Amino acid sequence: MPDELLTIENTARRLGVPAIDVRWLLQCKKLPVLKTESGQWRISAKALQEYMAGGGQNPGAPKGGVE
């Protein structure tokens, strides 16, 4: 069975954080990301589960945005 691919918004809901925090995680390479042919970012549900199991439930991203 193929791995489910999540949008940034879906990932944010699962982590309980704003979408900007997920973008920060992706840009800092703390969470792996795949790019679709149309250029949209998708996060593997399996990778997210592994990230959360490793204690990464609180990303600690700056709330003012990504620089």
N, C-alpha and C positions, 0 to 999 in steps of 0.2 A: 504494500500500500504506500503511495507516495506521501511525502511529508506535506503537511498543510503549510501554506504560505500566508503570512499575516501582513496586513497593512500596518503602517505606523500607528494609526488610530486604534486598531485592534490590539496591537502590542501594548500601547499605553493603557488601555482599559485593563488588560490582564495584569500589568504591573501596578496599576493604581496610581499612575503619575500622568502629568500633562504630556501631550504629544511632543512638545519641544524638548522634554527630557529624553525621550526615545531618540530624537534626532541627534541630540548631544552624544548619546551612547554610540550611535552609529558612526558619527564623525570622529569620535575618539577611538574607534575600533574596539570598544568594549563588548560589542554585540555584533556578530557577523550579519552582513546584509547581502541580498541578491538584487540585481537590477534587471527589470523586465525589458523586453525589446522596446517598449515605449518610454523607458527611462524612469519608471516608478520603482521605488524601493519596496522590497518585501523581506520579511524576517521569517526564518524557518521556525515553526512551532517547536520543533525538537531542540533547536539551538536556544530558544527562549527558555524552555524548560530546564535545560542544562545550566543556563545562566542563573536562573532563579534558585536552582538546587545548590549552586555554588555560593549562595549568600548575596547575590546581586539584586535583591528586591528593592533596595533604596539607592537609585542611581546617584543621588547627590549632585545633580547637575545644577549649574547656576540658574536661578529662576528668571534672570533678566534676558536670557536668550543666548544663542550660540554666536561666538565671535569668529 
